[in-house]
């Protein structure tokens, strides 16, 4: 599997420009280490701010996101970012994947967390990404709690289940166990990108992680704060390390 990165940013509430700029910096750091894909957390471009989601909602081709499109093309890297997606009604929670060919692939969250329906519409999922012959199935936060979601990814031939999440300190043990279980049950590596700092009033656990196809932990961030987890798999198995990019 080609090298990839799990990004754990500390986002600025509602400041898309600042968050885009930091995403680009993290993408550059990851690409400099050989990563061909960078996975960011749920709603990474705005923070988890349901009350502001309608005002912050963007289109996939929004000019505010142009630096991400340009970075993906310049670096030759897939950037999986999170934002509220503008629709005719309530926005949807989206994973917007900026591809090296200049296009944007949209995935929208199909299973909302209780209470999210007040601010967001239910999404309809989306296609898996492709990276050098490996299918990468996306998941957004509460979707990991629905076994049928991971099962569908496995049936579709996913070689990586990539979860963009917001997980609090109190919820971490439970959700990490779910992800570990998906990896073990489906023989499918699982990557999880969490926020590195508080957002939406939640005290975030950080501890972004990767589990291998046996459900064994390959690497996890030590806690909160900004970092990148760099991972690759070759004939000798998984190699991974964490770095803390400079400002």
C-alpha positions in Angstrom: 0.0 0.0 0.0 1.3 3.4 -0.9 2.3 5.6 2.1 -0.4 7.7 3.6 -0.9 10.1 6.5 -3.5 10.6 9.2 -3.7 14.2 10.1 -4.7 15.4 13.6 -5.2 19.2 13.4 -6.3 21.7 15.9 -9.0 23.7 14.1 -10.0 27.3 14.5 -13.8 27.7 15.1 -15.5 28.8 11.9 -12.4 30.1 10.3 -12.3 28.3 6.9 -9.4 30.4 5.6 -7.2 29.6 8.6 -8.1 26.0 8.6 -7.5 25.6 4.8 -4.1 27.2 5.2 -3.2 24.7 8.0 -4.5 21.8 6.0 -2.2 22.8 3.1 0.8 23.1 5.5 0.0 19.6 6.9 -0.4 18.2 3.4 3.0 19.6 2.4 4.6 18.1 5.4 3.0 14.7 4.7 3.9 14.8 1.0 7.4 15.6 1.9 7.5 12.3 3.8 6.2 10.4 0.8 2.5 10.3 1.7 0.1 9.9 -1.2 -3.1 10.5 0.8 -3.9 12.6 3.9 -6.9 11.9 6.0 -8.4 14.7 8.1 -11.1 14.6 10.8 -14.8 15.2 10.5 -15.7 18.8 9.7 -12.0 19.7 9.8 -12.4 22.8 7.8 -14.9 24.5 10.1 -14.7 22.7 13.4 -17.7 20.8 14.7 -20.1 23.7 15.0 -23.7 22.6 14.2 -25.1 26.0 15.1 -22.9 27.6 12.5 -23.1 24.9 9.9 -25.7 26.5 7.7 -23.7 29.8 7.5 -20.4 28.0 7.0 -21.7 25.5 4.4 -19.6 25.3 1.2 -20.0 23.9 -2.3 -17.4 21.4 -3.5 -16.0 24.0 -6.0 -16.1 26.8 -3.4 -13.4 29.4 -4.1 -12.4 29.2 -0.4 -11.3 25.7 -1.0 -9.2 26.4 -4.1 -5.9 26.2 -2.1 -6.7 22.6 -1.3 -7.4 21.7 -4.9 -4.2 23.4 -5.9 -2.2 21.6 -3.2 -3.6 18.2 -4.2 -2.5 18.9 -7.8 0.9 20.3 -7.0 1.8 17.6 -4.5 0.2 14.7 -6.2 -1.7 13.8 -3.0 -5.3 13.0 -2.2 -6.6 15.2 0.6 -9.7 14.0 2.4 -11.1 17.0 4.3 -14.3 17.6 6.2 -16.9 20.4 5.8 -20.6 21.1 5.9 -21.8 20.8 2.3 -24.4 23.3 1.0 -27.6 21.7 -0.2 -31.2 23.0 -0.9 -32.2 22.3 2.7 -30.0 21.6 5.6 -26.3 21.1 4.9 -24.8 17.6 4.8 -21.7 16.5 6.7 -19.3 15.8 3.9 -15.9 14.4 3.3 -14.5 16.4 0.4 -11.6 14.6 -1.3 -9.3 16.7 -3.4 -7.6 14.6 -6.1 -4.4 15.1 -8.0 -6.2 15.5 -11.3 -8.0 18.6 -10.0 -11.4 17.1 -9.3 -13.2 16.8 -6.0 -14.9 13.6 -4.9 -17.8 14.1 -2.5 -18.9 11.7 0.3 -21.8 12.6 2.6 -22.5 11.1 6.0 -25.3 8.5 5.9 -25.7 7.8 9.7 -26.1 10.9 11.9 -25.3 11.1 15.6 -28.5 11.6 17.7 -29.2 15.4 17.7 -27.4 16.1 14.4 -30.6 16.0 12.4 -31.4 19.5 13.8 -28.5 21.0 11.9 -27.7 18.5 9.1 -29.5 16.4 6.5 -28.8 12.7 6.1 -26.3 12.1 3.3 -26.0 9.3 0.8 -22.4 8.1 1.1 -20.3 8.0 -2.0 -17.7 6.0 -3.9 -14.5 4.6 -2.5 -11.3 6.4 -3.4 -8.6 4.6 -5.4 -4.9 4.9 -4.5 -2.5 2.9 -6.6 -4.9 0.0 -7.0 -6.2 0.1 -3.4 -9.8 0.9 -2.7 -10.2 3.3 0.3 -13.7 3.4 1.9 -14.6 6.5 3.7 -16.5 6.7 7.0 -17.6 9.8 9.0 -17.8 9.5 12.7 -21.2 8.0 13.8 -21.1 5.7 10.8 -18.5 3.5 12.6 -21.2 2.6 15.1 -23.2 0.9 12.3 -21.7 -2.6 11.6 -23.4 -2.6 8.2 -21.3 0.4 7.1 -18.0 -1.4 7.6 -19.4 -4.6 6.2 -20.4 -2.9 3.0 -16.9 -1.4 2.7 -15.4 -4.8 3.1 -17.8 -6.4 0.5 -16.7 -3.6 -1.9 -13.1 -4.7 -1.6 -11.8 -1.9 0.5 -8.1 -2.2 1.4 -8.4 0.6 4.0 -11.4 1.8 6.0 -10.7 5.5 6.5 -12.7 7.1 9.3 -12.9 10.9 9.9 -14.2 11.4 13.4 -14.7 13.6 16.4 -14.2 11.5 19.5 -14.2 12.9 23.0 -12.2 11.6 26.0 -15.3 9.9 27.4 -16.1 8.1 24.1 -12.7 7.1 23.0 -12.4 3.6 24.5 -15.8 2.6 23.1 -15.2 4.0 19.6 -11.6 2.6 19.4 -12.9 -0.8 20.3 -15.5 -0.5 17.5 -12.8 0.3 14.9 -10.5 -2.4 16.2 -13.4 -4.8 15.8 -14.1 -3.8 12.3 -10.5 -4.3 11.3 -10.4 -7.8 12.9 -13.8 -8.9 11.6 -13.3 -7.9 8.0 -9.5 -8.3 7.8 -9.4 -4.7 6.7 -6.9 -2.0 8.0 -8.7 0.9 9.7 -7.4 4.5 9.9 -8.9 7.0 12.3 -8.3 10.8 12.1 -9.5 12.7 15.2 -9.3 16.3 16.1 -6.3 17.5 18.2 -8.1 20.1 20.2 -11.5 21.2 21.6 -14.2 21.9 19.1 -18.0 22.3 19.4 -17.7 22.3 23.2 -16.2 18.8 23.2 -13.0 17.9 25.0 -11.4 15.9 22.3 -9.3 12.8 22.9 -6.9 13.1 20.0 -5.1 9.8 19.8 -5.7 9.3 16.0 -4.7 5.8 15.1 -4.2 2.9 12.7 -5.2 -0.7 13.2 -3.9 -3.5 10.9 -6.0 -6.2 9.3 -5.7 -8.3 12.5 -7.1 -5.5 14.6 -3.7 -4.9 16.2 -2.7 -1.3 16.9 0.0 -0.1 14.5 0.3 3.4 15.8 -1.6 6.0 17.8 -1.0 9.7 18.6 0.0 10.1 22.2 -2.9 12.4 23.0 -4.2 15.8 21.8 -2.3 18.5 19.8 -1.4 18.7 16.2 0.5 15.8 14.6 0.8 13.6 11.5 0.8 9.8 11.6 2.7 8.4 8.6 2.1 4.8 7.6 2.9 2.4 4.8 2.7 -1.3 4.3 5.2 -3.4 2.3 6.2 -7.1 2.2 7.7 -6.7 5.7 4.4 -5.5 7.1 3.4 -2.1 8.5 5.8 0.7 9.3 4.5 3.9 11.0 5.7 6.9 12.9 4.4 10.2 14.2 5.8 13.7 13.5 4.8 17.1 14.7 5.1 19.5 11.8 6.2 23.1 12.6 3.9 26.1 12.3 
